Amino acid sequence: MTPRRRTRRARRLSQLRHAHRLRRVLGQDDAPSPDSPHDAARGDAAIGPPEPPIMLTPLVACDPSTDAQVLWHIAREAPELRRWLVANPRADAELLEFVSQQGGPGVRRALEVLLRSLDDG
């Protein structure tokens, strides 16, 4: 066998391996069984566009369903929304401490209202 022929075979083998890996990543097996149909949603998710970024608003900062990572991002990057984090029931002591140390427009007043409500409560 000539070296040129070997290189061609090696290249073709590499292409076949790559194609097989792509099918696995996309959730497309070589021969799907009848009792396990192809999951199109899984394949589309692998190649679909990313989610749009979250628009940071006071509502997002106050919403109890907002993820903790988003709350921390707001605390670090959006000083104008920090006061709204104080009203979020999911804001833990560590986050509130960070917000109080960083300050921002209306943070002091929001913390005073929170502490007063805890004293009255």
Rosetta constraint file for C-alpha pairs under 8 A:
AtomPair CA 1 CA 5 HARMONIC 6.58 0.50
AtomPair CA 1 CA 6 HARMONIC 6.93 0.50
AtomPair CA 2 CA 6 HARMONIC 6.40 0.50
AtomPair CA 3 CA 7 HARMONIC 6.22 0.50
AtomPair CA 4 CA 8 HARMONIC 6.36 0.50
AtomPair CA 5 CA 9 HARMONIC 6.28 0.50
AtomPair CA 6 CA 10 HARMONIC 6.11 0.50
AtomPair CA 7 CA 11 HARMONIC 6.07 0.50
AtomPair CA 8 CA 12 HARMONIC 6.19 0.50
AtomPair CA 9 CA 13 HARMONIC 6.07 0.50
AtomPair CA 10 CA 14 HARMONIC 6.14 0.50
AtomPair CA 11 CA 15 HARMONIC 6.26 0.50
AtomPair CA 12 CA 16 HARMONIC 6.25 0.50
AtomPair CA 13 CA 17 HARMONIC 6.25 0.50
AtomPair CA 14 CA 18 HARMONIC 6.19 0.50
AtomPair CA 15 CA 19 HARMONIC 6.18 0.50
AtomPair CA 16 CA 20 HARMONIC 6.21 0.50
AtomPair CA 17 CA 21 HARMONIC 6.27 0.50
AtomPair CA 18 CA 22 HARMONIC 6.28 0.50
AtomPair CA 19 CA 23 HARMONIC 6.33 0.50
AtomPair CA 20 CA 24 HARMONIC 6.37 0.50
AtomPair CA 21 CA 25 HARMONIC 6.20 0.50
AtomPair CA 22 CA 26 HARMONIC 6.12 0.50
AtomPair CA 23 CA 27 HARMONIC 6.02 0.50
AtomPair CA 23 CA 28 HARMONIC 4.76 0.50
AtomPair CA 23 CA 29 HARMONIC 6.15 0.50
AtomPair CA 23 CA 30 HARMONIC 7.64 0.50
AtomPair CA 24 CA 28 HARMONIC 5.74 0.50
AtomPair CA 24 CA 29 HARMONIC 6.23 0.50
AtomPair CA 25 CA 43 HARMONIC 7.79 0.50
AtomPair CA 25 CA 46 HARMONIC 7.48 0.50
AtomPair CA 26 CA 42 HARMONIC 7.13 0.50
AtomPair CA 26 CA 43 HARMONIC 4.51 0.50
AtomPair CA 26 CA 44 HARMONIC 7.71 0.50
AtomPair CA 26 CA 46 HARMONIC 6.25 0.50
AtomPair CA 26 CA 47 HARMONIC 7.83 0.50
AtomPair CA 27 CA 38 HARMONIC 7.30 0.50
AtomPair CA 27 CA 39 HARMONIC 7.12 0.50
AtomPair CA 27 CA 42 HARMONIC 6.66 0.50
AtomPair CA 27 CA 43 HARMONIC 5.61 0.50
AtomPair CA 28 CA 32 HARMONIC 7.55 0.50
AtomPair CA 28 CA 38 HARMONIC 6.68 0.50
AtomPair CA 28 CA 43 HARMONIC 7.59 0.50
AtomPair CA 32 CA 36 HARMONIC 6.72 0.50
AtomPair CA 32 CA 37 HARMONIC 6.52 0.50
AtomPair CA 32 CA 38 HARMONIC 6.79 0.50
AtomPair CA 33 CA 37 HARMONIC 6.73 0.50
AtomPair CA 39 CA 43 HARMONIC 6.77 0.50
AtomPair CA 40 CA 44 HARMONIC 6.08 0.50
AtomPair CA 41 CA 45 HARMONIC 6.01 0.50
AtomPair CA 42 CA 46 HARMONIC 6.46 0.50
AtomPair CA 43 CA 47 HARMONIC 6.78 0.50
AtomPair CA 44 CA 48 HARMONIC 5.41 0.50
AtomPair CA 45 CA 49 HARMONIC 7.96 0.50
AtomPair CA 56 CA 60 HARMONIC 6.14 0.50
AtomPair CA 56 CA 61 HARMONIC 7.38 0.50
AtomPair CA 56 CA 74 HARMONIC 7.56 0.50
AtomPair CA 57 CA 61 HARMONIC 6.45 0.50
AtomPair CA 57 CA 81 HARMONIC 7.24 0.50
AtomPair CA 58 CA 62 HARMONIC 6.20 0.50
AtomPair CA 58 CA 81 HARMONIC 6.06 0.50
AtomPair CA 58 CA 84 HARMONIC 5.86 0.50
AtomPair CA 59 CA 63 HARMONIC 5.90 0.50
AtomPair CA 60 CA 66 HARMONIC 6.42 0.50
AtomPair CA 61 CA 66 HARMONIC 7.28 0.50
AtomPair CA 61 CA 71 HARMONIC 6.47 0.50
AtomPair CA 61 CA 74 HARMONIC 7.30 0.50
AtomPair CA 61 CA 81 HARMONIC 6.82 0.50
AtomPair CA 61 CA 82 HARMONIC 7.79 0.50
AtomPair CA 61 CA 84 HARMONIC 5.58 0.50
AtomPair CA 61 CA 85 HARMONIC 5.20 0.50
AtomPair CA 61 CA 88 HARMONIC 6.80 0.50
AtomPair CA 62 CA 66 HARMONIC 7.98 0.50
AtomPair CA 62 CA 84 HARMONIC 5.62 0.50
AtomPair CA 62 CA 85 HARMONIC 5.76 0.50
AtomPair CA 62 CA 86 HARMONIC 7.81 0.50
AtomPair CA 62 CA 87 HARMONIC 5.74 0.50
AtomPair CA 62 CA 88 HARMONIC 4.45 0.50
AtomPair CA 62 CA 89 HARMONIC 7.85 0.50
AtomPair CA 63 CA 88 HARMONIC 6.20 0.50
AtomPair CA 64 CA 88 HARMONIC 5.89 0.50
AtomPair CA 64 CA 89 HARMONIC 5.98 0.50
AtomPair CA 64 CA 90 HARMONIC 5.63 0.50
AtomPair CA 66 CA 70 HARMONIC 6.69 0.50
AtomPair CA 66 CA 71 HARMONIC 6.98 0.50
AtomPair CA 67 CA 71 HARMONIC 6.52 0.50
AtomPair CA 68 CA 72 HARMONIC 6.24 0.50
AtomPair CA 68 CA 90 HARMONIC 7.68 0.50
AtomPair CA 68 CA 91 HARMONIC 7.81 0.50
AtomPair CA 69 CA 73 HARMONIC 6.16 0.50
AtomPair CA 70 CA 74 HARMONIC 6.19 0.50
AtomPair CA 71 CA 75 HARMONIC 6.23 0.50
AtomPair CA 71 CA 85 HARMONIC 7.17 0.50
AtomPair CA 71 CA 91 HARMONIC 7.63 0.50
AtomPair CA 72 CA 76 HARMONIC 6.19 0.50
AtomPair CA 72 CA 95 HARMONIC 7.03 0.50
AtomPair CA 73 CA 77 HARMONIC 5.80 0.50
AtomPair CA 73 CA 78 HARMONIC 7.60 0.50
AtomPair CA 74 CA 78 HARMONIC 4.93 0.50
AtomPair CA 74 CA 79 HARMONIC 7.39 0.50
AtomPair CA 74 CA 81 HARMONIC 6.76 0.50
AtomPair CA 74 CA 82 HARMONIC 6.81 0.50
AtomPair CA 75 CA 79 HARMONIC 6.62 0.50
AtomPair CA 75 CA 81 HARMONIC 7.55 0.50
AtomPair CA 75 CA 82 HARMONIC 5.59 0.50
AtomPair CA 75 CA 85 HARMONIC 7.61 0.50
AtomPair CA 75 CA 95 HARMONIC 7.64 0.50
AtomPair CA 75 CA 98 HARMONIC 7.57 0.50
AtomPair CA 75 CA 99 HARMONIC 6.15 0.50
AtomPair CA 78 CA 82 HARMONIC 6.73 0.50
AtomPair CA 79 CA 103 HARMONIC 7.47 0.50
AtomPair CA 79 CA 104 HARMONIC 5.23 0.50
AtomPair CA 79 CA 105 HARMONIC 7.08 0.50
AtomPair CA 80 CA 104 HARMONIC 6.32 0.50
AtomPair CA 80 CA 105 HARMONIC 5.87 0.50
AtomPair CA 81 CA 85 HARMONIC 6.94 0.50
AtomPair CA 82 CA 86 HARMONIC 7.12 0.50
AtomPair CA 82 CA 99 HARMONIC 6.34 0.50
AtomPair CA 82 CA 103 HARMONIC 7.72 0.50
AtomPair CA 82 CA 104 HARMONIC 6.67 0.50
AtomPair CA 82 CA 105 HARMONIC 7.81 0.50
AtomPair CA 82 CA 107 HARMONIC 6.40 0.50
AtomPair CA 83 CA 87 HARMONIC 7.50 0.50
AtomPair CA 83 CA 104 HARMONIC 7.43 0.50
AtomPair CA 83 CA 105 HARMONIC 7.10 0.50
AtomPair CA 83 CA 106 HARMONIC 5.59 0.50
AtomPair CA 83 CA 107 HARMONIC 4.42 0.50
AtomPair CA 83 CA 108 HARMONIC 7.91 0.50
AtomPair CA 83 CA 110 HARMONIC 5.73 0.50
AtomPair CA 83 CA 111 HARMONIC 7.85 0.50
AtomPair CA 84 CA 88 HARMONIC 6.96 0.50
AtomPair CA 84 CA 110 HARMONIC 7.77 0.50
AtomPair CA 85 CA 91 HARMONIC 6.60 0.50
AtomPair CA 85 CA 96 HARMONIC 7.76 0.50
AtomPair CA 86 CA 91 HARMONIC 6.82 0.50
AtomPair CA 86 CA 96 HARMONIC 6.56 0.50
AtomPair CA 86 CA 107 HARMONIC 7.85 0.50
AtomPair CA 86 CA 110 HARMONIC 6.41 0.50
AtomPair CA 86 CA 111 HARMONIC 6.60 0.50
AtomPair CA 86 CA 114 HARMONIC 7.33 0.50
AtomPair CA 87 CA 91 HARMONIC 7.97 0.50
AtomPair CA 87 CA 110 HARMONIC 7.72 0.50
AtomPair CA 87 CA 114 HARMONIC 7.63 0.50
AtomPair CA 91 CA 95 HARMONIC 5.96 0.50
AtomPair CA 91 CA 96 HARMONIC 6.50 0.50
AtomPair CA 92 CA 96 HARMONIC 6.30 0.50
AtomPair CA 93 CA 97 HARMONIC 5.98 0.50
AtomPair CA 94 CA 98 HARMONIC 6.25 0.50
AtomPair CA 95 CA 99 HARMONIC 6.19 0.50
AtomPair CA 96 CA 100 HARMONIC 6.07 0.50
AtomPair CA 97 CA 101 HARMONIC 6.20 0.50
AtomPair CA 98 CA 102 HARMONIC 6.11 0.50
AtomPair CA 99 CA 103 HARMONIC 5.90 0.50
AtomPair CA 99 CA 107 HARMONIC 7.49 0.50
AtomPair CA 100 CA 107 HARMONIC 6.81 0.50
AtomPair CA 100 CA 108 HARMONIC 7.17 0.50
AtomPair CA 100 CA 111 HARMONIC 7.63 0.50
AtomPair CA 103 CA 107 HARMONIC 5.74 0.50
AtomPair CA 103 CA 108 HARMONIC 7.07 0.50
AtomPair CA 104 CA 108 HARMONIC 7.94 0.50
AtomPair CA 106 CA 110 HARMONIC 6.15 0.50
AtomPair CA 107 CA 111 HARMONIC 6.16 0.50
AtomPair CA 108 CA 112 HARMONIC 6.22 0.50
AtomPair CA 109 CA 113 HARMONIC 6.26 0.50
AtomPair CA 110 CA 114 HARMONIC 6.23 0.50
AtomPair CA 111 CA 115 HARMONIC 6.10 0.50
AtomPair CA 112 CA 116 HARMONIC 6.03 0.50
AtomPair CA 113 CA 117 HARMONIC 6.11 0.50
AtomPair CA 114 CA 118 HARMONIC 6.31 0.50
AtomPair CA 115 CA 119 HARMONIC 6.26 0.50
AtomPair CA 116 CA 120 HARMONIC 6.20 0.50
AtomPair CA 117 CA 121 HARMONIC 5.71 0.50
